[in-house]
Amino acid sequence: MSNLLMVMPYRAYLAKAKAEGFRVGAVWDPKVATEIFGGLADRYLDDVRAQADAYWEADFADAAGYERVLCEAAREFGAELIHHVGQEESMGLAARVAEDLGLAANSADSVHRLNDKVALRRLLDEHGLSPVRHADAPDWRSAAALLDRFELPVVVKPTQLSGSRGVVLVRDLAEFEAWGAALDETGYTGPVLVEEYLTGPEFSVETISVHGRHHVIGVTHKRLGPPPLFVEAGHAHPAPDSYDKAAIGAVVVAMLDAAGYRTGPAHTELRVTPAGPRIIESQARLGGDRIPRLVELATGVDLEGSVFAALAGRSPAPRSRPDVAWIHYFALPPGVLRSVDGLDAIRALPFVDEFSFPFEPGGRIPVTVDWRSRHGYVVVSAPSHEEAAWRVTEVESLLQVSVDSLLEVRS
């Protein structure tokens, strides 16, 4: 049995790590937990504390304090491996500490090359992979001068934020300055990236690496919302066979090799442009938006469990099912919810695996600007994409809402 110290382990990860024979220590930041789970954060961390063999808390924003907690936890727990399984913002320091202590599955440099948007672009350039025109600057104001190098529109990105936060399509200088002002409101002052706008269908590639061998578990087709924010409206796994999934997976494997990534999950987003697959970004973690659940429903492969199998040196299990799974996000009119019907009928449908509707009558439905402000979702599985689409349509027909629009509320 090995002692695995995990940073930001979700509850399901603890059980699956133990199933692979690990003793597990957990490190969490309560403030980050509150950002993710809101008012349920304390209860969630209580559950983590109860499931883990040992538990520590740290302020991830305090680099010196965070490093001290990791070192103390590794010593007290007798850690044989340190692995960060959560958000990218706090992953880099954990990877460096793990490497310094000789307890890392990957070099800190390889994790940085995947997670940092500028570092990834430079890596791809060095290896002649996935060419995309780009330029970076230390902050958004410095980046204004870069716009003259591109044909508008362009995509602008804060390089040190996760989950596609702050990634926007800008079509002129006024939209660029509005984007910068929005960054200022969040307190972000770090580097930014300007990239050519890629066209074509978007995908993510879910991989598990084991000692330098990269297993493409599958390719997920992403349905995007409208510009300029492109908030995902849904995902389908696996992508339809009409797309060249082998070519899509091959460019990701080449990227992982170039990065020197050895063991663990990666979630890589790309577009298939008229010139071929072009990588948008990657992260050394599992994908969000319930993608691991879609993979399991469609293929039988437990992506979360595969992470810990990889840390134990075992390859992922083979695909055991030939189905498809979709997640569909609802797009409701913003305003105050007056009434809602059909929730029980939706939950009773035999093909509905998960259903989330986070509003009560009298609650405000926000404008969707990122993943946090989406309007709930449904996960369905089916034997084909056509059947999955029909099942989503049936769910939409059952969800009956009455909303007082924002304009009515303000008047």
Residue pairs with C-beta under 8 A, 6 or more apart in sequence:
1 21
1 22
1 23
2 21
2 22
2 23
2 80
2 81
2 312
3 22
3 23
3 25
3 77
3 78
3 79
3 80
3 81
4 17
4 22
4 23
4 24
4 25
4 79
4 80
4 81
4 82
4 83
4 308
4 311
5 24
5 25
5 26
5 27
5 70
5 73
5 74
5 77
5 79
5 81
5 82
5 83
5 103
6 13
6 14
6 17
6 24
6 25
6 26
6 27
6 82
6 83
6 84
6 85
7 27
7 28
7 70
7 82
7 83
7 84
7 85
7 86
7 90
7 91
7 94
8 27
8 28
8 29
8 32
8 84
8 85
8 86
8 87
8 90
9 17
9 24
9 26
9 28
9 48
9 52
9 85
9 86
10 85
10 86
11 44
11 47
11 48
11 51
12 304
13 85
13 304
13 307
13 308
14 24
14 26
14 48
14 51
14 52
15 51
16 302
16 304
16 305
16 307
16 308
17 24
17 308
17 311
18 24
19 305
19 308
20 305
20 308
20 309
20 311
20 312
21 312
22 308
22 311
22 312
23 53
23 77
24 51
24 52
24 53
24 54
25 52
25 53
25 54
25 55
25 56
25 73
25 77
25 79
26 48
26 49
26 52
26 54
26 55
26 56
27 55
27 56
27 57
27 58
27 69
27 70
27 73
28 45
28 48
28 55
28 56
28 57
28 58
29 57
29 58
29 59
29 60
29 61
29 66
29 90
30 41
30 42
30 45
30 57
31 59
31 60
31 61
32 60
32 86
32 87
32 90
33 41
33 44
33 45
34 41
37 44
48 55
49 55
53 77
54 73
54 76
54 77
56 69
56 72
56 73
57 69
58 65
58 66
58 69
58 70
59 65
59 66
60 66
60 89
60 90
60 93
63 93
66 90
66 93
67 93
67 97
70 82
70 93
70 94
70 97
71 97
71 101
73 79
74 82
74 97
74 101
74 103
79 101
79 103
80 103
81 98
81 103
81 104
81 105
81 311
82 94
82 97
82 98
82 101
82 103
82 104
83 98
83 105
83 264
83 311
84 90
84 91
84 94
84 95
84 98
85 285
85 286
85 307
86 285
87 162
87 163
87 285
88 115
88 162
88 283
88 284
88 285
89 160
89 161
89 162
91 111
91 115
91 284
91 285
92 108
92 111
92 112
92 115
92 116
95 104
95 106
95 107
95 108
95 111
95 112
96 108
98 104
98 105
98 108
99 107
99 108
105 262
105 263
105 264
105 311
106 260
106 261
106 262
106 263
106 264
106 284
107 260
107 262
109 260
110 259
110 260
110 261
110 262
110 284
111 261
111 284
112 119
113 119
113 120
113 123
113 258
113 259
113 260
113 261
114 120
114 256
114 259
114 261
114 266
114 282
114 283
114 284
115 282
115 283
115 284
116 159
116 160
117 157
117 159
117 193
117 281
118 136
118 159
118 191
118 193
120 255
120 259
120 279
120 281
120 282
121 132
121 134
121 136
121 193
121 195
123 255
123 258
123 259
124 130
124 131
124 132
124 255
124 258
124 279
125 131
126 258
127 254
127 258
129 251
129 254
129 255
129 258
129 279
130 251
130 255
130 270
130 277
130 278
130 279
131 278
132 195
132 196
132 198
132 278
132 279
133 149
133 150
133 195
133 196
134 193
134 194
134 195
134 196
135 143
135 146
135 149
135 150
135 193
135 194
136 143
136 159
136 191
136 192
136 193
136 194
137 143
137 145
137 146
137 191
137 192
137 194
138 190
138 191
139 189
139 190
139 191
139 192
140 156
140 158
140 176
140 179
140 180
140 183
140 192
141 180
143 156
143 192
143 194
144 173
144 176
144 177
144 180
146 194
147 154
147 173
147 176
147 194
149 194
150 194
150 196
151 196
152 170
152 171
152 172
153 169
153 170
153 171
153 197
153 227
154 169
154 170
154 194
154 195
154 196
154 197
155 167
155 168
155 169
155 170
155 194
155 195
155 196
155 197
155 198
156 167
156 168
156 170
156 176
156 179
156 192
156 193
156 194
156 195
157 166
157 167
157 192
157 193
157 195
157 281
158 165
158 166
158 167
158 183
158 188
158 190
158 191
158 192
158 193
159 190
159 191
159 192
159 193
160 188
160 190
160 191
161 188
162 283
163 288
163 370
163 371
164 230
164 231
164 370
164 371
165 370
166 179
166 182
166 183
166 186
166 188
167 229
167 230
168 175
168 179
168 228
168 229
169 197
169 227
169 228
169 229
169 230
170 176
170 179
170 228
171 228
175 228
183 192
198 271
198 273
198 278
198 280
199 271
199 273
199 274
200 271
200 272
200 273
200 274
200 278
201 221
201 222
201 243
201 271
201 272
202 221
202 222
202 224
202 269
202 270
202 271
202 280
203 219
203 220
203 221
203 222
203 239
203 243
203 248
203 269
203 270
203 271
203 272
204 219
204 220
204 222
204 235
204 267
204 268
204 269
204 270
204 287
204 291
205 216
205 218
205 219
205 220
205 248
205 249
205 252
205 266
205 267
205 268
205 270
206 216
206 217
206 218
206 219
206 220
206 237
206 265
206 266
206 267
206 286
206 287
206 291
206 292
206 295
206 303
207 214
207 215
207 216
207 217
207 249
207 252
207 253
207 256
207 265
207 266
207 267
207 268
208 214
208 215
208 217
208 264
208 265
208 303
208 306
208 307
208 310
208 315
208 316
209 215
209 256
209 261
209 262
209 263
209 264
209 265
209 266
209 310
210 263
210 310
210 313
210 314
210 315
210 316
211 262
211 263
211 313
212 257
212 262
212 263
213 315
214 252
214 253
214 256
214 257
214 261
215 315
215 316
216 249
216 252
216 253
217 295
217 299
217 301
217 303
217 306
217 316
218 237
218 238
218 239
218 295
218 298
218 299
218 301
219 237
219 238
219 239
219 243
219 245
219 248
219 249
220 235
220 236
220 237
220 238
220 239
220 287
220 291
220 294
220 295
221 235
221 236
221 237
221 238
221 239
221 240
221 243
222 232
222 234
222 235
222 269
223 232
223 233
223 234
223 235
223 236
224 230
224 231
224 232
224 233
225 231
225 232
225 233
225 331
225 368
229 368
229 369
229 370
231 368
231 369
231 370
231 371
231 374
232 289
232 329
232 371
233 328
233 329
233 331
234 326
234 327
234 328
234 329
234 377
234 392
235 289
235 290
235 291
235 294
235 326
235 327
236 294
236 324
236 325
236 326
236 385
236 388
237 291
237 294
237 295
237 298
237 299
237 324
237 325
237 326
238 245
238 298
238 299
238 324
239 245
239 248
240 385
243 272
244 272
247 276
247 277
248 270
248 272
248 277
251 270
251 276
251 277
251 279
252 266
252 268
252 270
252 279
252 282
255 268
255 279
255 282
256 266
261 284
263 310
263 311
264 284
264 307
264 310
264 311
265 284
265 285
265 286
265 303
265 306
265 307
265 310
266 282
266 283
266 284
266 285
267 282
267 283
267 285
267 286
267 287
267 288
267 291
268 279
268 281
268 282
268 283
269 279
269 280
269 281
269 282
270 277
270 278
270 279
270 280
271 277
271 278
271 280
272 278
286 292
286 303
286 304
286 307
288 371
289 327
289 371
290 327
290 354
290 377
290 379
291 303
291 327
292 302
292 303
292 304
293 325
293 327
293 353
293 354
293 379
294 325
294 326
294 327
294 379
295 301
295 303
295 325
296 302
296 303
297 321
297 323
297 325
297 353
297 379
297 381
298 321
298 323
298 324
298 325
298 381
299 319
299 320
299 321
299 323
300 317
300 319
300 320
300 321
301 316
301 317
301 318
301 319
301 320
302 317
306 316
306 317
309 315
309 316
309 317
310 316
322 383
323 381
323 382
323 383
324 381
324 382
324 383
324 384
324 385
324 388
325 353
325 379
325 380
325 381
325 382
325 388
326 379
326 380
326 381
326 382
326 385
326 388
326 389
326 391
326 392
327 377
327 378
327 379
328 377
328 378
328 379
328 380
328 392
328 395
328 396
329 374
329 375
329 376
329 377
330 357
330 374
330 375
330 376
330 377
330 378
330 396
330 399
331 368
331 375
332 365
332 375
332 401
332 403
333 365
333 403
333 405
334 365
334 366
334 367
334 403
334 405
334 406
335 364
335 365
335 403
335 404
335 405
335 406
335 408
335 409
336 362
336 363
336 364
336 365
336 403
336 404
336 409
337 359
337 360
337 361
337 362
337 363
337 364
337 365
337 401
337 402
337 403
338 361
338 402
338 403
338 404
339 361
339 401
339 402
340 357
340 359
340 361
340 399
340 400
340 401
340 402
341 400
341 401
342 398
342 399
342 400
343 355
343 357
343 399
345 398
346 352
346 355
346 378
346 395
346 398
346 399
347 355
349 391
349 394
349 395
349 398
351 380
351 381
351 382
351 391
352 378
352 379
352 380
352 391
352 395
353 379
353 380
353 381
354 377
354 378
354 379
355 376
355 377
355 378
355 379
355 395
356 376
356 377
356 378
357 376
357 399
358 375
358 376
359 365
359 375
359 376
365 375
365 403
366 373
367 373
367 406
368 374
368 375
378 392
378 395
380 388
380 391
380 392
380 395
381 388
382 388
382 390
382 391
